[in-house]
Amino acid sequence: MSTDTTTPAISSRAQTTNLALATLAFTISFWAWNLIGPLGVVYTDQLDLTATQKSVLVAIPILVGSLGRILTGALTDRFGGRLMFTVLLVATIPFVLLVAAAGHFDSYALLLVAGFFLGVGGTTFAVGIPFVNAWYDKSRRGFATGVFGAGMGGTALSAFFTPRFVSWFGYIATHLIIAVSLAVVAVICWLLMRDSPRWVPSHDSVVPKLVGAAKLPVTWQLGFLYAAAFGGFVAFSTYLPTYLKDVYDFDLQAAGTRTAGFAIAAVVARPVGGILSDRFGPRIITVISCGGAAVLAVWMITKPPLEIPAGLDFVLMAICMGLGSGSVFSWVAQAAPAERVGSVTGIVGALGGLGGFFPPMVMGATYDATTHSYTIGLALLVVFATCAALFTVFGIRRTADT
């Protein structure tokens, strides 16, 4: 999404309104994207799933939500955020309903298919970053992308409310509520959202734009870091209910409440990461994020006791991942060429999502049911986060902004 810097100054009211609408759309689409994770324990009991089957089911929506960002980011450069948000919100609705049908008929195969396409809801991230970038000056894009990124709190809402909605209203009704919410927000976006007057539609073919973005070293460098930060957040948000049940024997609602707390901590930290990056540069904030995650994963391996030590470990982990998610996309806003922000965002966002796809599968495959231990999976997290911290320091060329 390129910008026209000769356009007169934009009013703060218009900036705030469109940032709020984009964050709202991102929030509800992420809630829909994360519908299966909070109910993973229910599906496991109903369908008698193995640890591997369970982890595949929880992780599968992440796949399309990740890879689809490559296309939606490039399309946003051409069609703008207003249209793309509206289309993607509407497109998510039938797959929410398909998940409801699959669960109702106890069909694991249909749940996998529905979950795969439910990933459409996760692609809105690649729409929002170039959309809000075009509304804000470069000096405030860390703030703007951080606030928009707080919409990943949709996972917290899903973790907390989805199990309770099932208890209060029933399984089918819960999915109908989410479907209606998607439709309402789509209408709101179409009626009230506006693309920035600085935005200039790109009429270049999508494939050459993606190829051009893929040739930029910064795309892959920041994609790797985003896989560590945001990928870790997605993995924990989707798999944490299962982890808490296996390791600490929490029931569905108790696990959902704690997962929501994890997600809220990350959501609050994300705009802070963007703001701190505007002030101190994104490099140092990213180092703190990745290094902190490595140390906290070591602590997690020791199975700290309930309630305060374990809770503190998870909350600090969420804060590290939130800070990193905010700092990396502040870095994208600074480093990506204006005419390729959408395409770069799509690829970086996809890599971040893929960073959240594999860990649940690894956790399921390496889980030791005898000792209720995820030691191998957490040890791999330590290694990955440490490598990301070192790469941040030594692997990316320094500039005046970073």
N, C-alpha and C positions, 0 to 999 in steps of 0.2 A: 504494500500500500504506500505509494509515493505521496509526498506532500508538496504543496505549493507555498514556499516561504514568503512570497510577495503578498499573500492574502492579508487583509487587515487583521488586527488583533482579535482574538476570540474572547467572548465574555466568559467570566468565571462561572456564571449560572449555567450556560450551555455546557461547559466542561463538566461541571458537577452532575448535571442531569444525565448526560450521556454516559458518564463513568458509572453512575448508580444503576442505570438501566442495563449496561453491559454486565455489571457485577451480579445483578439479579438474574439475568439470563444464564450466566455461567453457573450460578448457585443451583438453580432448579435443574439444569441439565446434568450437573454433576451428581445431584441427588438421584436422578433417574439412572445415571451411569453406574451408580454404586448400589443398586437395589438388591443384587444377588448376595453380595458379601455379608451384610448383616443377618441374612437368613440362611447362611451357609450351614449353620448347625442344624437348623430345621430340615433342610434338604438332606443332610447327611443321615439324620435319624429316619426320615421317611423313606429314603431310597437305599438305605444301608450302604452308603458309599465308603470306599477305601480312602486312606489319606491322600493318595495320588488323585483319585477321581474328584475328591473334594477340592483339592488345590487347583486342578484344571478348571473346574466349574467357577471358582471364585476369580481366577485369573483371566478367563476367556474374554470378558467384556473389555479388558484393558487393551487387548490386541488391536481391535478395530479403532478404539478410541485413540490409540497411539498412531498407528499407520495412517489412519484417515486424516490426521492433522496435516500431513504433507500436502494433500490435495486441497483441504479447506483453507489452509493458509495462502496457497497460491490463488485460489478462487476469490479470496477476500481482497487481494490486490486488484482484481478486475471488477467485482460486483459490489464491494463495500460491506461493512459490517451489518448494517441494518437489514439488508436482504438475507445475508448468510445466517445471521442469528435466527431470523424468523423461519427460514426454510429448515434449519437443523432442529429447532425445537419441535416443529410439526412432524418432521421425519422420525423423531424418536418415539412418538406416541404409539404407533402400531407395535413396536417391539416391546414396549412396557406391557402392553396388553397380551402379547405373545408369551412373555415370561409368566404372566398370571395364568394363562391357559396351560402352559407346560407344568407349572407347579401343581395346579389343580388336578391334572390327570397323572401326576407322578411319573412324568416322562423325562428321564435324564438326557436322552438324545435331543429332545425338543428344547430342554433347558439350555443345552450347549449351543444349539442353533440360535435361539432367542437371545442368549447372552452375548453371542458373537456380534449380532447386529445391534444389540443394545449399545455397543460401543460408539455408535453414531453420536450419542449424547456427550461423549468425552471429547469430541473434536472441536467443540465450541471454544476451547482455549486458544486455538490457533486463529480464531476469528477476532477474539477480544484484544489480544496484544497489539496487532497493527491498528485496530480500530481506536483504542485509547491513545496509542502513540501519536496518531495524527491529530488528536485533540490537544495535546500538551507540548510545550516547548521541551527541548532536550534536557534542560536543567531540572525538570520536574517529572521526567518519564519514569524514574525509579519509583517515585511516590505513586504515580498513576498505575503503573503495571503492578506494583505491590498491592494497592487497594483492589484492583480488578482480580488479582490472583487470590485475594481472600475469599473469592467465590468458591474456591475449593472447599470451603466450609460446608458446601452441599453434602460432602461425604460425612461430616459430623452430624448434620441434620438427619441423614439417612441412617447412620449408625444408632442414633438416639431414638428417632421417631418411628422408623420402619418397623422394628419389632413391636413397639407399643401400638402402632396403628393396627397391626395384625391382631393384637390382643383386644383392642377396643372395637374395631370395625369389621374385622375379618380379613382373610387373605386376598380375596378378589377385590373387595372394596378399597383396600390399601392401594392396589395398583391403579384402580380407577381414579382415585384421588390424585395420584401423581400424574396420570394422563391428562386429567382436566387442568391441573396446575400448569403443565407444559403448554396447553392450548391457550390458557389465559395470558401467560407471559408472552407467548408468541404474538398475540393480538396487541398487547401493550407495546412491545418492541416495534411492531409495524406502524402503530399510530403515533408514538411519541419519540422514538429514537431517530436521530439524524446523523448522517456521516459528516465528518468535519469539513468545513469549507476549504481547508487546506489540502484535503485529500484529492488526488488526481487519479482517476481510474487508469489502470495499466491494461493496454490492449495487446500486449505481447502474448504469444502462445504460452500456455501453462507449462508444457514440457521444457522449452528453452529456459524459462524462468527458474524452474526447479533445478535444471542442470547448472545454471549460473550460480544459484545459491549453494548447490552442492560442491562447487569448485572453490568456494571460499573456505580457507582453513578455519576461520573463526566459527563457522557453522558446526563443524565436527568437534572442535575443541570445547565449545560451550554445550554442545549436545551431550558430550561425555559427562561434564559436570552436572548438567541437569538430570541426567540419568541417576547420578548419585544422590542428589538432593530431592528433587520432586519424585523420582522413581522410588526412593526409599519411603517417602510419605505415602504414595499410592499403595505400595506393597503392605505397609503397616496398616493403613486404613482398611484395606480389604481383608487382610488375613488376621488382624489382631483379635477379632472375636473368637476365631478358631484357636489361636495361640493361647488366649486367656483361659479358654475352656480346657485345653489339653494340659497346660502347665499349672494353672491355679484353680481349676475346677469351678469356674464361674458359670452360672446359668446364662441363658440367652440375653435377658434384659440387663443383667449386671455387666456382662461383657460389652454389650452395646453402649451402656452408659460410659464405661471407661474408654471405649474406642472413640466416642464422641468427645470426651475430654482431651484425648490425644489430638484429634483433628482440630479442635478449637484452639489449642495451644499453637499448632502449626499455622492456623489461619491468622491468628493475631500476630505471629512472628513474621509472616511473609511481608506485609507492608512495612514493618519495621526494617526488615532486610533491605527493601528498596530504598527507604529513606536514609538509612545508614550508608548505603552505597552511593547515594547522591552526595553525601558529605565526605566520606572517607575513601571512596572508591570500592568497586565490587570485589576486587581481588582479595583484600584482607577479610571481608565478611564471608566470602566463600571458603577461605582457608579455615576460619573459625568454625564454620558449619561442618565441613567434612572432617576436620580433626576432632571436633567434639563428638560427632556421631561415632567415630571409631572407638573413642574412649568409652562412651556410654554402651556400645555394643559389647565391649569386654565385660563391663559391669553386669549387663543383662545375662551373659553366659553363666554367671554365678547364681542365677535365680534369686535375686534379692527378695527378702520376705515381705509379705503384705503387712500393712497397707502403704505406709509412708515411703519406705525405701524403694519398693518396686514402682509405686506411683511417681515418685520424683524422677526415677530413671527414665520412665516412658515420657513424662512431660518434658524433660530436658532434651530427650531425643527429638520430640516433636518440634521444639523450639529451634534446634539446630537445623532440622530439615526445612522448616518454614523460612528461617533466615537465608538459607542457601537458595531456596526456590526464588525468593525475592531478589537476591543479589545477582543470580545468573541472568535473569531477564532484564535487570537494569543494565547488565553488561551487553546483552543483545541490543537493547535500545541505543546504546552508545556506539557499538562496533559495527552493526549491520548497515549497509548502504540503504538510504531512505526508500529507494525504489524496490528494494528486495526484502523489506522487513517482514512482510507476510510470508514469503517463501522460506526465509531463514527461520522464522518463528515456527512454521509448519514442521520443518525437519528437526529443529531443536526440541520442539514439543513432542514430536513422535519418539525421539530417542529417550526423552524423559519418561514418557509413558511406557516404552519398552523396558526401561529400567525398573518399572513397577510390575511388569508382566512375569518376568522370570523368577524373582525371589519367592512368590508364593508357591510356585511349582517346585523350586529347590527345597523350600521348607517342608513341603509335603513329602517329597521324595527322601529327605534325610531325617525325618522325624523318628525318634527312638521311642516307640510306644511303651517299652518296658520301663524306661527311666523317666518318661514324659519329658524328653530333652530335645531341644532344637540347637544343640551346641554346634554342629557342623554348619548349619545355615547361618548362624550368627557369626561364626568365625570367618566365613566368606564375606560377610558384611564388613567386618573389621578390616580385612585385606582391601576390599574395594574402596572403602571410605578413605583409608590411608593413602592409597594410590591417587585418589582424586585430590586430596590435600597437597600431596607432593607435586602433582601435575599443575595445580593452580599456581604454585610458587615458581616452578622451574620450566613448565611446558608451554606457557602462553607469553608471547612477546609483550613487553611492557609498553604502554603509551602514556600520554599525559593524563588521561582520564582514569587509568587503572593502575 
